[in-house]
Amino acid sequence: MPNIISVSVISPCRNERNYIIGALDSLLTQEGVEGDMEILVADGMSDDGTAELLKQYAERHPQIRILMNDKRAVPYALKMLLDEAQGKFILRADAHCVYPENYVATLIHYLNTKDADNVGGIWDTVPGNDTLPAKIIASCLNSKFGVASSYRTLSGNLPIEVETVPFGAWRADHFKKYGPFDEQFLRAQDLEHNIRVKKMGGKILCLPWLKVIYYARETFEKFRKMAFQYGYWKIPVKKKHKMIFSIRQYFPPLLVLSILCSVPLGFGISPVFFVPPLLYLAANFIASLHRAWKDGNLSKFYLYMYTYASFHFFYGLGYLRGYWDVYVLRKFGFADITR
């Protein structure tokens, strides 16, 4: 008689050669999981050697199954994985992370005891490699000036009811009740799904002490692209659910507009239009100086200023481009699915 699968861990993956083995190792060594656990990985046609690594690894570990996602994008991978999952509980675990040894058991415990529909931990963002840019990027993403109050900066030892969490854990019947991930959302499909859950009366819990190690982008180019997409995909979510985001979401696009308008309006109408970008510059200066001081290396100061400004500016630029595409051009979103 075949073993009954208790937990299905699902993982979309594309071009994660440097991280996939660490993620899988941390999932295979989970403690306190009752019953058998399967790990399903959907590879999005990786071209960096990831697929070969996955094949070799799965041959040594029969609880791992590899699926091929020829459409490459994450929402298609999630659909495939959910269709294949056999567990009573389903957890999403992305390949760019390492998971604590009690991760799976803890999420399932709180699903069972707190009447929650989705439970997740928080990201402990670390450098993607040992270079200085990677270290600066990770530090900025862990700071409140960088990302304000988010699941990257939460703390405490009690569950918190939230609007969204990274990844997530669900009962198997969750998607019959709330529907699957919307495949239109090449990015932010988890945010969109969680908003839907909340609108239908569901409960989402964050466990701020349960920290997933998340490897930040290791180059400024990848970091800027990530920020742009974060901003861009907020708009399709906003349009679908006819919602207003928290006030902090509007600061980056307002920053971009203030910078673009400051020169013509500042010189043409009044110098008062120079005030918003100058205030941001001052805030960035203080935050960057504080961060470099904490590092004990003031020579990093200019890199912190650049990194904060890059994140805020490109997030705001993505937000404005998304607004233009969705509300003016009436198209849903561009199909950029590469990392």
Buried (B, 14 or more C-beta within 10 A) or exposed (E): EEEEBBBBBBBBBBBBBBBBBBBBEBBBEBEEBEEBBBBBBBBBEBEEEBBEBBEEBBEEEEBBBBBEBEBBBBBBBBBBBBEBBBBBBBBBBBBBBBBBEBBBBBBBBBBEEEEBBBBBBBBBBBBBEEEEBBBBBBBBBBBEBBBBEBBBBBEEEEBBEBBBBBBBBBBBEBBEEBEBBBBEBBBBBBBBBBBBBBEEEBBBBBBBBBBBBBBBBBBBEBBBBBBBBBBBBBBBBBBBBEEEEEEEBEBBBBBBEBBEBBEEBBEEEEEEBBEBBEEBEEEBBEBBBBBBEEBEEEEBBEBBBBBBBBBBBBBBBBBBBBBEBBEEEEEBBEEEBEE
